[in-house]
Every structure is written in structure tokens, then in C-alpha cells.
Amino acid sequence: MFHKIAMAAMATAFIAACSPKSFESAPVTVETAQGPVICQLYTKSLGDWDRSVSRPEGMSLETADQVCVAEGQREMKS
């Protein structure tokens, strides 16, 4: 019984340590032709998690997220 509880506790700790929240940067605003996109970027090694949190009316979520991924990649190179 103790073994199962210990394993569950370790699994929970591992999952919590992998939470994107612990890797977030301050939101970044990227100006586009359609207007500003606010991006949530993560550490430079986690560009796959970069996403938009606000976008101009008329811009798709997919497009806004692409803007943020591109911004994250740009920041990785700087």
C-alpha cells in the first residue's frame, strides 16, 4: 500500500514540475499588420508551447499562434 502511495506522489510531483505555468515569461506584444497580438512565451528551449492570449478581431487563433511561435523563435536566436 505504501509503495502505491509513494509512486502516486512521485508521479504527481513529476507532472507538476512539467507544468507550462512554471516556464512562462511576461506576456509579449507583437505588432502585426492586423493589429497587436499578445503572446505567452516560455523559456527559450520550449518554443513549442508559445501561444497567443489575445489577438485582433478577424485574426484566426491559428494565425495568432503562428505569430507567437515565430516571436519565440526570434527571441531564441537573440
Secondary structure, DSSP 4 states (H G I P E B T S, - for coil): -HHHHHHHHHHHHHHHHT-GGGGB---EEEEETTEEEEEE-B-TT-GGG-EEEE--TT--HHHHHHHHHHHHHHHHH-
